[in-house]
Amino acid sequence: MGCRHRDDPEGTIDFRVDVGQGDDQVRFADGLTVPVQTSRDQITFEEKETNSFHLSDNDTDDVAVGVPSPDARALGIPFRVAPVVIHLDHRHDLKHRTTIARRTLSFEDHELVKPDVLGARWMDGRCHEVPPR
């Protein structure tokens, strides 16, 4: 089946789910594939989104966002923009689980706050049957 997120009219994040054709898997529009778990009523899979870096200045004060510190303003020190440093940041990796209801051909994507605890719903959409590849 092919699935489209409700808020993605261009289909840039469409995904295709192949089940019962050897390896059960989902294939995303960008070519990434992940395995799926199937049952009679639903298909589920998990993804990991990685924010691999964030930007900051060298001393973590307000200069990086374009505001001189109050002390610098009081002393009349001219404003300078601090150099920006890229830090690898793996603390913001996010896992989410997509569940497809096989009878209604709809899906929901939820944040995983613990290994098996669903958090907020991020996205949803509709699926439709497509011929096997």
C-alpha positions as CSV (number, residue, x, y, z in Angstrom):
1,M,0.0,0.0,0.0
2,G,1.0,3.6,-0.5
3,C,0.5,6.2,2.2
4,R,0.5,10.0,2.3
5,H,0.7,12.3,5.2
6,R,-2.3,14.6,5.5
7,D,-0.2,17.8,5.6
8,D,2.0,16.8,2.7
9,P,0.1,17.6,-0.5
10,E,3.3,17.3,-2.7
11,G,4.0,13.8,-1.5
12,T,7.6,14.5,-0.5
13,I,7.4,12.2,2.5
14,D,5.1,9.5,1.0
15,F,5.9,6.0,2.0
16,R,5.1,2.5,0.6
17,V,4.5,-0.5,2.7
18,D,5.1,-4.0,1.3
19,V,3.8,-6.9,3.4
20,G,3.6,-10.5,2.5
21,Q,6.1,-10.1,-0.3
22,G,9.2,-11.6,1.3
23,D,10.7,-9.0,3.7
24,D,8.0,-6.9,5.2
25,Q,9.2,-3.3,5.0
26,V,8.3,0.3,4.5
27,R,10.1,2.4,1.8
28,F,10.1,6.2,2.1
29,A,10.2,8.6,-0.8
30,D,13.9,9.3,-0.2
31,G,14.7,5.6,-0.5
32,L,15.2,4.7,3.2
33,T,13.7,1.4,4.2
34,V,12.8,0.0,7.7
35,P,11.2,-3.3,8.7
36,V,7.6,-3.4,9.8
37,Q,5.7,-5.6,12.2
38,T,2.3,-6.9,11.0
39,S,-0.8,-8.3,12.6
40,R,-4.2,-8.9,11.3
41,D,-5.5,-5.4,12.1
42,Q,-2.4,-3.2,11.9
43,I,1.1,-2.6,10.6
44,T,3.6,-0.7,12.8
45,F,7.1,0.5,12.3
46,E,9.5,2.8,14.1
47,E,11.8,5.5,12.9
48,K,14.6,7.5,14.5
49,E,14.9,11.2,13.6
50,T,18.3,12.7,14.4
51,N,19.1,16.3,14.9
52,S,22.8,15.8,14.3
53,F,24.0,19.3,15.3
54,H,23.1,22.6,16.8
55,L,24.7,26.0,16.6
56,S,26.1,28.1,19.5
57,D,28.7,30.6,20.2
58,N,31.9,29.9,22.2
59,D,30.8,31.1,25.6
60,T,27.0,30.4,25.6
61,D,26.0,34.0,26.3
62,D,23.4,36.1,24.5
63,V,25.9,37.5,21.9
64,A,25.3,34.6,19.5
65,V,21.6,35.7,19.1
66,G,22.6,39.3,18.4
67,V,22.1,40.9,21.9
68,P,25.1,42.3,23.8
69,S,25.2,41.4,27.5
70,P,23.9,44.1,29.9
71,D,27.4,44.5,31.4
72,A,28.8,45.1,27.9
73,R,26.1,47.7,27.2
74,A,26.7,49.5,30.6
75,L,30.4,49.7,29.9
76,G,29.9,51.0,26.3
77,I,31.8,48.0,24.9
78,P,31.0,47.8,21.1
79,F,28.8,44.9,20.1
80,R,30.5,42.0,18.2
81,V,28.9,38.8,17.0
82,A,30.6,35.8,18.5
83,P,31.9,33.1,16.2
84,V,29.4,30.3,15.7
85,V,30.5,26.7,16.6
86,I,28.7,23.6,15.4
87,H,28.3,21.0,18.1
88,L,27.2,17.4,17.5
89,D,24.0,16.9,19.4
90,H,22.6,13.5,19.9
91,R,20.4,14.4,22.9
92,H,17.7,15.4,20.6
93,D,17.3,12.2,18.7
94,L,13.6,11.3,18.5
95,K,11.9,8.0,18.0
96,H,8.4,7.7,16.7
97,R,6.1,4.9,15.8
98,T,3.7,4.8,12.9
99,T,0.6,2.6,13.2
100,I,-1.5,1.8,10.1
101,A,-5.0,0.5,10.6
102,R,-5.5,-2.1,7.9
103,R,-9.3,-1.9,7.8
104,T,-9.6,1.9,7.5
105,L,-6.4,2.4,5.6
106,S,-5.4,5.3,7.9
107,F,-2.3,5.9,9.9
108,E,-1.1,7.9,12.9
109,D,2.5,8.8,13.8
110,H,3.3,9.2,17.5
111,E,6.4,10.2,19.4
112,L,7.8,7.4,21.6
113,V,8.6,8.9,25.0
114,K,9.7,5.5,26.5
115,P,10.4,2.3,24.6
116,D,6.7,1.3,24.6
117,V,4.9,4.5,25.6
118,L,3.3,6.6,22.9
119,G,3.4,10.4,23.3
120,A,1.9,13.2,21.2
121,R,0.5,12.5,17.8
122,W,2.8,14.1,15.2
123,M,1.2,13.3,11.9
124,D,-1.6,11.2,10.3
125,G,-2.8,10.4,6.9
126,R,-4.4,7.9,4.5
127,C,-3.2,4.9,2.7
128,H,-4.4,3.2,-0.5
129,E,-3.8,-0.2,-2.1
130,V,-1.2,-0.3,-4.8
131,P,0.0,-3.1,-7.0
132,P,3.0,-5.1,-5.7
133,R,6.4,-4.4,-7.1
